[in-house]
Amino acid sequence: MAQKTFEIIHDGIVLGHSAMEHGDPPMGCAEGAFIAEDAFFTFVKNVPPTGTEEGICRWTGLNLRVSGDQAIPCLDLVLYEAVGPDCVLRWVDALGIPNDLYQSLFEHHVAIYENCVRRSQKPILP
């Protein structure tokens, strides 16, 4: 199965993409590395972060969608940027995606989670 690409959007403009490669199915959360488009750099110049803690800027109130598709409802989408002396890290975190939608969009996260739950329920031999 081909991995989906997700677009991170602000006011209808695609700021960048993410594979949303990590997730927490019970919480309806998915996160991943953020790959910036040119529009992101204009966004950063014009939209102040909603928070800055320990050198990490945070923007909230963004939208997520499967590339070219409709927006994915979630409680919030947070974009982070950490700038260090030798690197820049950017990632996104989608919070509170409805369960049915989460299961269809992030089948691989659900499968990994279910496998971990099954393993933890095995009895420990004396």
C-alpha positions as CSV (number, residue, x, y, z in Angstrom):
1,M,0.0,0.0,0.0
2,A,1.4,3.4,-1.0
3,Q,1.8,5.8,1.9
4,K,-0.5,8.8,1.9
5,T,0.8,12.3,1.8
6,F,-0.9,14.9,3.9
7,E,-1.0,18.7,3.3
8,I,-0.7,21.2,6.0
9,I,-2.9,24.3,5.1
10,H,-3.4,27.8,6.4
11,D,-6.1,30.0,4.8
12,G,-6.4,27.6,1.8
13,I,-2.6,27.7,1.1
14,V,-0.5,24.6,1.3
15,L,2.4,25.3,3.7
16,G,4.0,21.9,3.3
17,H,3.5,18.1,3.6
18,S,3.9,15.3,6.0
19,A,3.6,11.5,5.8
20,M,2.2,11.6,9.4
21,E,4.5,8.6,10.1
22,H,3.7,8.3,13.9
23,G,0.5,8.0,15.7
24,D,-1.5,7.3,18.8
25,P,-4.8,5.7,17.8
26,P,-6.6,5.8,21.1
27,M,-6.0,9.6,21.3
28,G,-6.8,10.1,17.6
29,C,-3.4,11.7,17.1
30,A,-1.0,11.5,14.2
31,E,2.3,13.3,13.8
32,G,5.2,13.5,11.4
33,A,8.1,15.4,9.9
34,F,7.0,18.6,8.1
35,I,8.4,19.2,4.7
36,A,8.0,22.9,3.9
37,E,6.9,24.4,0.7
38,D,7.8,28.0,-0.3
39,A,4.6,29.3,1.1
40,F,5.7,28.2,4.6
41,F,8.5,30.8,4.6
42,T,6.1,33.6,3.7
43,F,3.7,32.3,6.4
44,V,6.5,32.4,9.1
45,K,7.3,36.0,8.2
46,N,3.6,37.1,8.3
47,V,2.0,34.9,11.0
48,P,3.5,35.1,14.5
49,P,3.7,31.8,16.4
50,T,0.9,31.1,18.9
51,G,3.6,30.1,21.3
52,T,7.4,29.8,21.8
53,E,8.9,27.7,24.5
54,E,12.6,26.8,24.8
55,G,13.4,27.8,21.3
56,I,10.5,25.9,19.7
57,C,7.9,28.0,17.8
58,R,4.4,26.6,17.6
59,W,1.5,27.6,15.3
60,T,-2.0,26.3,15.9
61,G,-5.3,26.4,14.1
62,L,-4.0,24.9,10.8
63,N,-5.8,22.4,8.6
64,L,-4.9,18.9,7.5
65,R,-6.0,17.1,4.4
66,V,-5.0,14.1,2.3
67,S,-3.2,15.6,-0.8
68,G,-5.8,17.1,-3.1
69,D,-8.7,15.9,-1.0
70,Q,-11.1,17.4,1.6
71,A,-9.9,18.7,5.0
72,I,-9.6,16.1,7.8
73,P,-11.6,17.2,10.9
74,C,-9.5,17.3,14.0
75,L,-9.5,19.3,17.3
76,D,-6.3,21.1,16.2
77,L,-3.3,20.8,14.0
78,V,0.0,22.1,15.5
79,L,3.1,23.0,13.5
80,Y,6.4,23.1,15.4
81,E,9.8,24.6,14.4
82,A,12.9,24.2,16.4
83,V,16.0,26.0,15.2
84,G,19.4,24.9,16.5
85,P,23.0,25.9,15.7
86,D,23.4,23.0,13.2
87,C,19.8,22.1,12.1
88,V,16.2,23.0,11.8
89,L,13.5,20.5,12.9
90,R,9.9,20.9,11.8
91,W,7.0,18.6,12.6
92,V,3.2,18.6,12.8
93,D,0.8,17.0,15.3
94,A,-2.9,16.4,14.4
95,L,-4.9,16.1,17.6
96,G,-8.4,14.5,18.0
97,I,-9.1,12.9,14.7
98,P,-12.5,11.0,14.9
99,N,-12.0,7.3,15.4
100,D,-13.6,5.9,12.3
101,L,-11.8,8.4,10.1
102,Y,-8.5,7.7,11.9
103,Q,-8.8,4.0,11.3
104,S,-9.3,4.5,7.6
105,L,-6.6,7.1,7.2
106,F,-3.9,5.6,9.4
107,E,-4.4,1.8,9.1
108,H,-0.7,1.3,9.7
109,H,-0.8,3.1,13.1
110,V,-3.9,1.1,14.1
111,A,-2.2,-2.2,13.1
112,I,1.0,-1.4,15.1
113,Y,-1.1,-0.4,18.1
114,E,-3.2,-3.5,18.0
115,N,-0.1,-5.7,17.7
116,C,1.4,-4.0,20.8
117,V,-1.8,-4.5,22.7
118,R,-2.0,-8.2,21.7
119,R,1.6,-8.7,22.8
120,S,1.1,-7.0,26.2
121,Q,-1.9,-9.3,26.9
122,K,0.1,-12.5,26.6
123,P,0.5,-14.2,30.0
124,I,4.0,-14.2,31.3
125,L,5.3,-17.7,31.9
126,P,6.7,-18.5,35.4
